[in-house]
Amino acid sequence: MAQFAAGEIGLLVATTVVEVGVDVPEASIMVIENAERFGLAQLHQLRGRIGRGSEASTCLLVYREPLGEMSKARLKVIRETTDGFAIAEEDLRLRGEGDVLGVRQSGLPGYRIARSEVHGQLIHASARRSATDHEGQSEAGRAARRSAAVPALSV
């Protein structure tokens, strides 16, 4: 890695360890093999390792057919946008949010009252209102309210 960063070698073959913390501004081309196997966040992070300098950059997503519907959707999103917020929203829509208080990292939750994709604006408005209502409240008071909220959320 040090030799690649110093420009002593022109090609780096790596695992996804390059996803985080690698900053080589001169890196301008990336080939991601089996791109259909990666999630949107990981593809976005990998792609973000190139194009950090003044050179134009290219990220090639190599995949193996036949593609499932989820893989097609993910690759389409990555191809069409570099906006991390849009990618995260689409990832949430495709995978589901999983359990807020559980261990499932994806899938549709068993909410009885609110769903983020349907009630997102209401949830944000409620959070803003809550923050406004608690301005000036002591840290101990805020902590007590948070701990009281956990059992209510699990219901």
C-alpha positions as MATLAB code, in Angstrom:
seq = 'MAQFAAGEIGLLVATTVVEVGVDVPEASIMVIENAERFGLAQLHQLRGRIGRGSEASTCLLVYREPLGEMSKARLKVIRETTDGFAIAEEDLRLRGEGDVLGVRQSGLPGYRIARSEVHGQLIHASARRSATDHEGQSEAGRAARRSAAVPALSV';
ca = [
       0.000    0.000    0.000;
       2.833    2.368    0.864;
       4.465    1.738   -2.512;
       1.180    2.417   -4.311;
       0.605    5.625   -2.329;
       4.174    6.759   -3.114;
       3.677    6.089   -6.837;
       6.358    3.375   -6.893;
       3.858    0.864   -8.285;
       0.972    1.729  -10.584;
      -1.499   -1.030   -9.774;
      -2.992   -2.168   -6.490;
      -4.998   -5.369   -6.247;
      -6.839   -5.470   -2.935;
      -9.770   -6.820   -1.017;
     -12.413   -4.464    0.334;
      -9.903   -3.391    2.985;
      -9.419   -0.357    0.704;
     -12.980    0.696    1.523;
     -12.005    2.774    4.536;
      -9.091    5.072    5.190;
      -7.246    4.789    1.888;
      -6.494    8.186    0.416;
      -4.375    8.155   -2.735;
      -5.411   11.229   -4.761;
      -3.635    9.946   -7.875;
      -5.808    6.790   -7.980;
      -8.166    7.288  -10.910;
      -9.427    3.852  -12.005;
     -11.099    1.156   -9.959;
     -12.487   -2.181  -11.068;
     -14.912   -3.840   -8.667;
     -15.349   -7.509   -9.503;
     -18.558   -9.292   -8.519;
     -20.187   -5.910   -7.899;
     -23.576   -7.627   -7.651;
     -22.508   -9.101   -4.306;
     -21.921   -5.758   -2.584;
     -24.398   -3.506   -0.858;
     -24.980    0.097   -1.843;
     -23.031    1.566    1.053;
     -20.016   -0.599    0.334;
     -20.073    0.162   -3.399;
     -20.331    3.875   -2.622;
     -17.421    3.668   -0.161;
     -15.266    1.731   -2.618;
     -15.989    4.143   -5.446;
     -15.088    7.003   -3.115;
     -11.468    5.813   -2.971;
     -10.822    7.168   -6.479;
     -11.217   10.572   -8.056;
      -9.783   12.425   -5.073;
      -7.184   14.254   -7.125;
      -7.373   16.475  -10.194;
      -7.550   13.560  -12.670;
     -10.858   12.322  -14.077;
     -11.789    8.951  -12.584;
     -13.594    5.816  -13.686;
     -15.134    3.039  -11.613;
     -15.965   -0.147  -13.492;
     -18.532   -2.459  -11.935;
     -18.018   -5.979  -13.218;
     -20.873   -8.352  -12.479;
     -21.963  -11.862  -13.330;
     -25.368  -12.600  -14.830;
     -28.064  -13.560  -14.216;
     -28.711  -10.704  -11.804;
     -31.467  -10.839   -9.228;
     -33.890   -7.934   -8.931;
     -32.137   -6.573   -5.817;
     -28.722   -6.643   -7.524;
     -30.123   -4.908  -10.607;
     -31.668   -2.203   -8.448;
     -28.457   -1.619   -6.464;
     -26.257   -1.394   -9.565;
     -28.740    0.989  -11.206;
     -28.626    3.311   -8.188;
     -24.815    3.320   -8.079;
     -24.651    3.980  -11.809;
     -27.111    6.875  -11.658;
     -25.938    8.892   -8.639;
     -22.962    9.789   -6.491;
     -25.145   11.502   -3.867;
     -24.569    9.591   -0.625;
     -27.877   10.725    0.868;
     -29.848    9.531   -2.169;
     -27.962    6.230   -2.075;
     -28.729    5.777    1.633;
     -32.424    6.522    1.089;
     -32.633    4.031   -1.765;
     -30.770    1.439    0.317;
     -33.309    1.913    3.105;
     -36.167    1.560    0.614;
     -34.684   -1.591   -0.948;
     -33.529   -3.409    2.189;
     -35.827   -2.102    4.888;
     -34.644   -0.711    8.190;
     -34.569   -3.887   10.241;
     -35.129   -3.733   13.981;
     -34.529   -0.445   15.746;
     -34.117   -2.195   19.101;
     -33.259   -5.698   17.874;
     -30.564   -7.511   15.945;
     -31.959   -7.679   12.388;
     -29.976   -5.300   10.172;
     -32.421   -5.324    7.282;
     -35.990   -6.254    6.464;
     -39.271   -4.637    7.243;
     -39.809   -3.906   10.924;
     -42.863   -4.907   12.870;
     -43.890   -1.327   13.644;
     -47.505   -0.981   14.617;
     -47.678    2.790   14.376;
     -45.125    4.371   12.018;
     -43.060    3.372    8.984;
     -40.165    5.643    8.022;
     -40.853    5.533    4.286;
     -44.512    6.449    4.821;
     -44.329    8.681    7.897;
     -40.820   10.119    7.483;
     -41.881   13.769    7.518;
     -43.985   13.228   10.628;
     -41.102   11.481   12.399;
     -38.727   14.365   11.567;
     -41.289   16.967   12.674;
     -41.784   15.073   15.923;
     -38.032   14.941   16.546;
     -37.711   18.694   15.930;
     -40.636   19.383   18.281;
     -39.141   17.144   20.930;
     -35.778   18.922   20.702;
     -37.527   22.288   21.046;
     -39.595   21.084   24.017;
     -36.483   19.920   25.870;
     -34.294   22.970   25.346;
     -33.028   24.181   28.699;
     -33.821   20.880   30.405;
     -30.961   19.445   32.481;
     -28.908   16.510   31.180;
     -30.327   14.350   33.997;
     -33.858   15.219   32.882;
     -33.081   14.381   29.252;
     -31.474   11.063   30.269;
     -34.529   10.135   32.321;
     -36.852   10.844   29.381;
     -34.643    8.781   27.014;
     -34.620    5.774   29.347;
     -38.400    6.006   29.701;
     -38.763    6.073   25.915;
     -36.977    2.745   25.296;
     -39.774    0.522   26.689;
     -42.353    2.595   24.807;
     -40.465    2.091   21.534;
     -40.276   -1.674   22.033;
     -44.061   -1.868   22.379;
];
